[in-house]
Amino acid sequence: MRHLVRWPWGRQLARGWVQAAVAGPGALFCACRNRFATGPVTDDAPVVVSLTSYGDRIRTVHWVVEAIGRGSVRPQRLIL
């Protein structure tokens, strides 16, 4: 009776979804989309996107990658 709830996907994944839900609907949408998406973030546009992040900004750089992945024109390469 120690564990009343069993997490079918694992504790880390469940914790991440709860944190995303608390952060807002955009974060929850991205978390769900990332879990079940099968397509690549890159495509055939003749563009190379190079991102640099450091310090506390590394925690939020995933929002930029998400926005690029949701766009209608995707770069040929994405470098972080």
Sequence and secondary structure as in RCSB ss.txt:
>XXXX:A:sequence
MRHLVRWPWGRQLARGWVQAAVAGPGALFCACRNRFATGPVTDDAPVVVSLTSYGDRIRTVHWVVEAIGRGSVRP
QRLIL
>XXXX:A:secstr
   SS  TT HHHHHHHHHHHHH HHHHHHHHHHHH  S S  SEEEEEE    GGGGGTHHHHHHHHHHSSS E
EEEE 
